[in-house]
Amino acid sequence: MNKNFYITTPIYYPSGKPHMGHAYSSIIADIFARFKRLEDYNVLFLTGTDEHGQKIQKEAKKNNKEPKIFCDELSETFRSLTKILNLSNNDFIRTTEKRHYKSVLEIWDRLVASGDIYLDKYSGWYSVSDEAFYDEEELENINGNKVSKSSGSNVEWVEEESYFFKLSAWSGKLLEFYKKNPNFILPSSRKNEVIKFVEKGLKDLSISRTSFSWGIPVPKNEKHVIYVWLDALTNYISALNFPNVEDKKYKDYWPADIHIIGKDILRFHAVFWPAFLLAAKLLPPKRVFGHGWILSNEKKMSKSLGNILDPIEIINKYGIDQLRYYLVKEVSLGNDGSISMENLKNCINNDLANNYGNLCQRVFSFIKKNCNNKIPRSDKLNISDKKLLDNLKLSLPKLIDLMNNQELNEYIKIVVSFSFDANKYFNDSEPWAVKKKDPDRMKTILFTIVQQIKNISILLNPIIPNATNKVLTMMNYSKEYIKIDKVINDDFLNHDKELDNLEILFNKIENDN
């Protein structure tokens, strides 16, 4: 079986500082990447920045900087974000890199060779902000301005010479591709949106611009630059050393297993991208998952509303594990989700501090006082001990399936329920009451609960890696054993070595009032 797995975030447009949407996409992708490593896959996790286009050129000019210098500064901000979010990405690509230029020019040459590119004139509505073209029915008038219905961004009428991609010729082929690959677009609601869009018939796509210069020049006609989305999407294969299709990296990891993106760029990834690839005689990715928007108190975040929640500020105040957990617990993956500081605090207190964190603190404090600070060995497990452990172990196939189908919320719900059950087991078993009359039973209770903490920690590791690594390290549990298959195996617990001290994992947040 192929044990390679390739996952990507959207490639971020660094025209401003990172926001909660960037954080959410990246955290989601990181969780799936980490989970596949638990399954012992060789994971390639890519993120990066899309640095060409009119918007970048305008912003650079506004800041009195050359576009490349402007991009260097902003891209570094996004690279720093990968560390702040504790991402496990293997690569960070920039579209201003030489390896990327080579890939884009090869794609262009292949599309020319296939007869899918022609030169004509373009006239229509264009959004500089979205780097996207819109049809009349996709626009609305607000305060005398034409804006995109989907993004709310202003559009302007553009007339210029342009190269076109024969997207119209790919409607039927794309519909056939979707039919043969029913899980190419998830969730299913997004798939239905895309299919309806394609069924209406596709128009040829303008793929070059002459009104600005910041981009990759079109071969043999350098007054044109390649449309930013044809350029940007290619990053997923330029990171694999394409056009060298014999390169080990390309052969091991393409087609990508999944692109994690926001719903606002689904059309580019689920329509344009597979069409480009098929026309270039390349395989499309296996899956595109379009998640919803992060809302603040039920409204889209905006400066004018004053409801922007800065991920870095939240991390600095409460911690990265706390934000990671809250975002994926609170927001139903695939749907829009509203977040608030109040709900964040409640989630940290209830799920992290009072549940998992409290369980670990209570159990290991008790072991330190009553078992020479060593994990005791088990005597004979009784029905309640077996039930606690077996319920989790029997759920493993379902949990693996949930994660591999991006049903993250159901996964978290089940794993967290095991933590609540473990707390209840510890309370009901009362090791403090049985330690004098039946010390062997006390040891068995403690062995059982430690085993369950180990299991829960491994399953939560992709979501809250800092806290769970602290717990497993404190238990002297080796990093190479942090794997899914070790959940059903208790042979790797170290009973002979003293436990390290366990610091408080999650501080309880007091109400401001």
N, C-alpha and C positions, 0 to 999 in steps of 0.2 A: 504493500500500500504506500502511495505517495505521502510522505510525512512532511511535506513542505506546505507552508501557508503564507499567503501574501495579502496584507490588509493595508488600506490607505485611508487617510483623512482627506477632506477637500484640500486643494492647494490654496492657501489663503492669500488674499489680495491685500498687501500691506500699505494701504493708503491712509490708515489711521492705526491707533493702538488696538491691541487685542481686546475682544469683548466676550460676554458670556456665551454667545453662540460659538465662537472659536473654541472656548474651553469645553463646551458640551460635546461637540463633534470629536475633539481630541480625546477626551476622557472615555467616551463610548468606544472608540477604536482601540484605545489602550487596554480596556477591560477585555475585549475579545482577543486581542493579541496575547495578553498575559494568560488567558484561559487556555488558548491553544498550546502555549508553552507548558502548562500544567499537564496537557495531554501528550507531552513530549514531541511536539511538532517543531520543526525548524522554521521559525517565524521571521518574516521580513515585514517590518512595520515602517511605512513611509509617511512622512509629512513634509511640508515645505511651503514656499511662497511663490506666487504668480506675480511677476514684476514688470510686465510690459503693459502697454495700452495707453490710451488717451488720458485716462484719469490720473495715472501715475505721472505722466508728462506734465499735466496741468498743476498737480500738487507740488511737484518738484520746482516748477517755475515760480509758483506762489511763494515757496520757501527759499528762493534764490539759490538753488542747488542743481547740479547736474543730476539727471535721472538716476544714473548708476550709483552715485554717492548717496542720494536720497534713499534708494532701495537698500543699499548696504546697511544704513542705519536702521531702517524699519524692519528689514529681514532679521537683523540681530535681535530685535525686540521679540519677534516670534520664536526665534531659536531659544531665547532665554525662557520663553513661556513653556517650552517642552520640559525644562528642568523644574520650573515652579509647579507645573501640573503633575510632576513625577511620571512623565511618559517614558515608555520603554522602547521608543522608536530606534531603529537601527540606522536610519538614514534621514537626512534633511536635504531636500533638493530645492534649488533656486532656478528659475527659468532663465536667468542671466548666465548660467554656467555653460561651458563649452560642450559638455556631454549632452546637454539639453538641445543646444543648437543643432548638433548632428542629427538627433532623432527627429526634430521638427522638419528639417530639410529633407530627410529621407521619406517621411510621411508625405510631404508635398510632392516630391518626385514620383512617388508611387501613385498618388491620386491623379497626377498629370498623365502618367503612363496608362492608367486605367480608363482615361477619357472622361473622368468625373469632374474636371475643372475646365472652365471656360472664362473668357474675358468679355465683360459687358459693362453696362452702366447701372448703378444702383440709385434708387430714390425711395425714401421711406423714413419711418420714424425710428430714431436711435436714442438709446439711453446711455450717456457717458458713464453714469454711476453704475449701471448694471452691466455695462459692456455687452448690450443685447439689442437686437432688433425686434420691433413689435408691429403686429398688424393692427389695423384700425379698430377691430373689435376687441382688442386687448387693452385699449386705452379708454380713459374717461377725462372729462373736463372738470377741473377743480380750480376755482377762483381765476378762471380765464386761461389756465395752463393745462396742456395735455400731459397726463401722467399715466404711468403703467398701473393697471388695476391690481396686479399681483404684488408689486414692490412699493408703489407710491412715488417712484422716482420720476423726475421730469424727463420728457423726451424732446428731441429737436429734429427738424426735417433735414435730411441729409441727401445731397445729390452729388455723386462722384463716380468716376470709373472704378470698377471693382472686378476682382475675380470671384467667380461663383462656384460652389460645390453643388452638383446635381442631386440635391437631397430629395427632390420630387421623385426621382427614379427608385428611391429606396423604401417608399411607403410599404409596398407589398412584401418586400424582403424582410423588413423589420417586423411586420406583423407575423410573418412566418417564423421568424427567429423567436419572438415572444411566445408563440404557441409551442414551439419545440423546447423552449426553456422557461417553463412556467414560474420558476423561482428566480428568474433573472432580476426582476424588480420586486422589492419588498418595502413596506408591507403591501398587502394585496390592494388596499385602497389607492395607493400610489400607482400601482400597475394599471388599474382601471383608468385612472386619469391619463396616463401616457397613451394607452391603447386608443382611447377616444380621440386624443389629439392627433395621432397618426392616421386614424381612420378617416378623419376629415380631409386628408390629403396634405402632403407636405410641399412647401415651396422651396425653390432653390435658395441656398444660403450664401449671403455675401461673406467671403472669407479673406478679404484684404481691405486695407484702408490707405488712402493717400493724404488725408487731412492731418495726419501727424506722423512722426518719424520714429517714435520710441517703440521698437519691436524688432522682430527678425525680418530682414528684407526678403522679399519674394525673389527666388532665383531668376536671373536674367531680366528682371524688371524691378530695380531697387527703389523706384519711386513709390512702390507699394510695400507695406508691411503686412505680415500675416496676421489675420484676425486673432485676437487675444485668446479666444476659446479653443481654436484649433491648436494654437501654440500651447496653452496651459494644460489641456487634457493629455497631451503627449507626455507630460512629466511622468506618468505612471509606467511608461516603458523606457523613457530615457534613463530612469533610475536603475534599469536592468541592463544598461549598456547596449540597448538597441541603437543602431541597426545591426549590431553583431548578433544575429539570431543563433549563432553557435556558442555564444558566451554562456558559461555555466549558470550564471545568475538568471539570464533570460530563460534558459531551458528549464531551470528548476522552479521559477516563480510565475511565469506567464502561461496562461491567463491568470490575472489576479483573482483571488478567492472572493474578495468583497471590497467595494468602495463604500465607505461611510460618508454620507453627504447630507446637507440640509435640503429640505423639500424645494427651496427656492431655486436650486440649481439642478433639479432632477432632469429637466428637459435636455440640458447639455450632456448629462451623463448617460441618460437612458435612450436618447434619440440620436443626437449628433455623434457622440463618441462611438457607439457600435456601428453607425453608418460609415464613419471615417475608417474604422478598423476593417470592416468587411470589404470596403472599396479598395483598401490597401492590401488585401489578401492576408489579413491578420485576424487572430481569434479575439472576440470581445471578452471582457471580464465575465466571471461566472455569476456575479451578483452585484447589484446596486441597491443599497438600502437608504431610503430617504426619510430622515427623521424630521420631526416637527420643529416649530420655533419655541424658544424659551421666552415666556411672557413674564412680566413683572406685575403682580396684582391684577391678572387677567388682561393686561394691555401690553402691546408690543413696546419694547424698550425704546425710548427716544430721549434726546437731550431736552426737547421742548416740554415733555411731560415730567421731566425730572425724576424718572423712575429707573434709571440705569443702575444695575447692580454690577459693580466691578469685581471680576473674579479674583484679581490679585489682592484687593483690599479685604475680601472675605477670607482668603487663604491666610493673609497676614494676621487677621484677628482670631480666626477659629481653627485653621489648619487645613491642609490639602486633603487628607482622608475624609474629613468632615464634609467638605464640598463635594468630593467625588461621590460619596455615599448618598448625600442628599439629592444631588441632581438625578442620579439613576433610580433612586427609590421614589422620588416625588413625581418625576415626569414619566408618563407612559411612553415608552420608546415607539416612535412612529407617529405620535400625536403631538399637537401643541401642548405645552405644559406651563402652568403658572407657578412661579416661585415667589417667596417672600422671606424676609428676614425672620419674621415670627415663626413661620413653619420650619425654617432652617434650624432655629434654636430648639424647637420642640422635637425635631427629628434627632438632633444630636443628643439631647437629653434622654429620650425614650428608647431609641434603638441602639445607640452607641454607648453612652455613659451608663445608663441604668440596666441595659441588657448585656451585650457582649463584654463591655469593659468591666462592669460590676461582677459578672460571672468569673472572669479571669482573676480579678483582684481577690475575691472571696476565696476561691479554690486554692490559689497558690499561697496566700497568706496562711490558710489553714494547714497546708502541707509543710510550710516552713516551721510552724509551731509544733506540729504533731508527728512529723515523719522525717526529722533530721534534714529537712529541706531537700528531700529526694522523692522522685516519683515512686510510689509503692508498687510492688508487684501484686497481681491479682490472685485471689483465691477463686473459688467457684462462683461464677456469675449467676445471679438469680433471675427471675422472670423480668423484673423491672430494669435490671442492668442490660439484659439482652434486648429488651424492647427499645430502650433508648438508642443503642448502637445500631440495631437492625433496621429501625425505621429510616435512619439516614442512609445506611448502606444500600437498602432496597430502592431508595429514591435516586441513586446515582445515575442509572441509565436515563431516567427522565430529565435529571438536571443537565446532563451532557447534551441531550437532545434540545433542551430549551435554549441553551447557550449557542449551539450551532445553528439554530434557527432565529437567533437574535430576539428571543423572548426573555429579555433580561429582567423585566419587572417580576414575572412569575418565578424566575430563578431566585431572585433576592427574597421574595416573599417566603418561599419554602425554606431557604437556608436560615433566614432570621427566625422562622418558627422553631427550627431546631435549637437555636440559642435560647429562646424562651422556654422550650421543653427541658433543656439542660438545667436552667435555673430552677425550674419546678422540681426536677429530679433531685437536685442537691438539697433543696429545702425539705422535700418529703422524706428523703433518706436519712436526714439528720445525723451526719457522721459525728458531730459534737456530742450527741446523746449516746451513741453506741460505742464510742472509743474505749470506755472502761470495761464494759461488760463483754464486748466482742471486738477486740482490736483488729482481728483478721477481716471482719465484715467492714470495718471502717476503711481498711486499706483497699478492699475491693471497690467500695463506693468511690474512693478517690482515684483509683486506677481508671474506673469506668468514666468518670467525669473528665479526667485529663485526656483520655482517649477521644472523648467527644469534642473537647476544646481543640485538640489537634485537628480533628476532622473538619470542624466548623471553620477553623483558621485557614486551612488549605482552601476550602470552598470560597471563603471571603477574600482570599489573598489577591485576586485580580482587581477587586473593588477598593479595598482599603489595605494596600500593600505595606504601608509603614507600620501600622498597628499590628497586623498579623505577623509580620516579620519579627517584630519585637517579642511577641508572645512565643513564637516558634524558636527563636534564638535563645530566649530565656530558658526554654525547656531543653536546650542543648540538641534541638532537632536540626539535623544537617540540611543545608539549602538544597542539596541535590535530591533530597527525599520529598521536597515540596511538589508533589505530583498527584494527579487524580488517583492513580492506581494504589497510592499509599493510604488513601482514605479507608480502604478495606483491609488494611494490614497493620497490626500493632507491633510488629517485630522491630520497629525502628525507634521506639521510645527508649531513652537512656535512663535506666533505673539506678545506675551506680554513681552518677556525677551529680554534685549539688546544683540546684537551680540558681540561676542568676537572679538578682533583684529585678522585680517588675515595676517600672514606674507607672504612674497613672496614665492610662491610655487616652482617655477622653475626659476632660474637665467638664463638670456640669455647669451649664450656663444659667446664671441667675437672671431673673426678670429685671429689666431696667428700673421698674418702679419699686 
